[in-house]
Amino acid sequence: MIGWMIGFVDGEGCFSINFIKQPNRIEKDRIRKGYKTGYQISHEFAITQGESSLESLEKIKDFFKVGNIYVNKRYDNHKENIYVNKRYDNHKEHLYRYVVRKREDLANVIIPFFEKYKLRTYKKENFKTFAVCMNEIGKGAHLTLKGFVRIAKRTENMNHKKDRSQIIKILRNQTSASRRR
């Protein structure tokens, strides 16, 4: 089972750290303060599969005993199964995602498993970066400007297919703000 798990994650898994802009917001009776850095950091381990491979995701969830499986419906049942995004979507079935986002589950289950049983593809580098960043987040580094910038720089080369323009913009804004202080 462990060899299958490593191979499956090497082929289909993703470790990611994302940045969500969280500025101050004006609400009806107060101003809700955004994050000190202006961004929230989200983190996840995910595997996406078509509906025909849902059983594999269920086995993975049962193995780790953490996380959830979510469905991304690819067509609208009320339109006789005509694909809603037909021009943009080449999937012929619903997509399912096994996702672990809870920090404690990542730190206590997912990261220790992949530290013990090593990935073999380029994803091992993404995992190493993910594990280092999660360690820093666990220590609260993401709550300071210096720690936030360090985490953003580390994630710059993760998941090579990602659009890095947002990270570059974040780093430019945060590092120029720190120089002005």
Buried (B, 14 or more C-beta within 10 A) or exposed (E): EEEEBBEBBBEBBBBBBBBEEBEEEEEEEEEEEBBEBBBEBEBBBBBBBEBEBBEBBEBBBEBBEBBEBEEEEBBEEEEEEEBEEEEEEEEEBBBBBBBBBBEEBBBEBBBEBBEEEEBEEEBBBBBBBBBBBBEBBBEEBBEEBEBBBBBBBBBEEBBEEBEBEBBEEBBEBBEEEEEEE
